[in-house]
Amino acid sequence: MTSPGRTDHLVLPGVLTAAQAAETVAGILAVQREDGAIPWFRGHHLDPWDHTEAAMALDAAGEHEAAERAYAWLARHQNADGSWYAAYHDGDPAEITDRGRETNFCAYVAVGVWHHYLSTGDEPFLDRMWPCVYSAVEFVLALQQPGGQIGWKREEDGTPVADALLTGSSSVHHALRCALAIAEEREDPQPDWELATGALAHAIRHHPERFLDKDRYSMDWYYPVLGGAVTGAEARARIDARWDEFVVPGLGVRCVLPNPWVTGGESCELALALWAIGESDRALEILQSVQHLRAGGGLYWTGYVFEGDRAVWPEELTTWTAGSLLLAVAALGGDEATVAVFGGERLPRGLSGECCAGV
């Protein structure tokens, strides 16, 4: 059982006490399998992105051994082409329920590995995980399109899907910057990755037409900011432009318009994006607003329908919702590794994609 003393740095007024933070961490640990896998909840599936998000939250809470077991699971079950499948039933590598291989799912290992290294200073871990990160990035960049955007996935039969998702590509952008940081730390430069990162950032900032139209989804609104492609005044203007559409005062952030459904994961990710652009007060308000989703045992309901037959929906307590909340709290609380990974000041930016304006 995680003790409150290990989570004192996760205290945030109106969001978590030390005891509540310890309870939330313990809730994630209770879901983690002995082999390191972290499914959404026991009996549901594991996807590589959310598995990594939960592992990062464990590191933010000082549960480094458990986080390392999560990364070891990824290393053991990586496909020969550098990918992972999109879903494994209950985290069982023998029970694959979706054999698609999604680029943003695969890239995110770089974010987690860099966060674990910054949390622990464990250089042998970084060396052990480097082949895993390298192969994952190469898989992802094989689906980069001429305009810089990243194709969504490979189908089960290997067919590439060239259509690009803005949210997914923004997450990949963040992952590429973390992968470049790992390469730099190991003195193993990757100039092709730098070019790819710059071209992707350019596409995200200047070419919305290169992505599928998903602007009803709040993630497409804030993810270019959270992923570090859109920064400064441009980022603040982007957030302000659609604030009233997506933010429901006192309840959180809508997942998709016009549905009257707020979700914890999107709310906490928005809080991280707000913190990253210097809007800590608004970030705190968002995190406080989603505490109505907290359940007994310290985990969080995925979402809440706030009109008509008001109800928690779906009735599931997900590790990744709790993980995203812990990471947002850790950033606001000044946890060095989380600040470095999501603040981005020390992450390489890649070579400027502005040279690709005519592409």
Salt bridges, closest charged atoms under 4 A:
GLU23 OE1 - ARG294 NH2 3.00
ASP35 OD2 - ARG33 NH2 2.98
ASP47 OD2 - HIS45 NE2 3.94
ASP59 OD1 - HIS64 ND1 2.67
ASP59 OD2 - HIS116 ND1 2.61
GLU63 OE2 - ARG6 NH1 3.43
GLU65 OE2 - ARG69 NE 3.07
GLU68 OE2 - ARG128 NH2 2.55
ASP81 OD2 - ARG101 NH1 2.42
ASP90 OD2 - ARG33 NH1 3.93
ASP90 OD2 - ARG42 NH2 2.83
ASP127 OD1 - ARG186 NE 3.14
GLU155 OE1 - LYS153 NZ 3.69
ASP188 OD2 - ARG186 NH1 3.70
GLU209 OE2 - HIS207 ND1 2.63
ASP240 OD1 - ARG282 NH2 2.80
GLU245 OE2 - ARG242 NE 3.01
GLU279 OE1 - ARG282 NE 3.57
GLU354 OE1 - HIS202 ND1 3.73
GLU354 OE2 - ARG205 NH2 2.52
GLU354 OE1 - HIS206 NE2 3.28
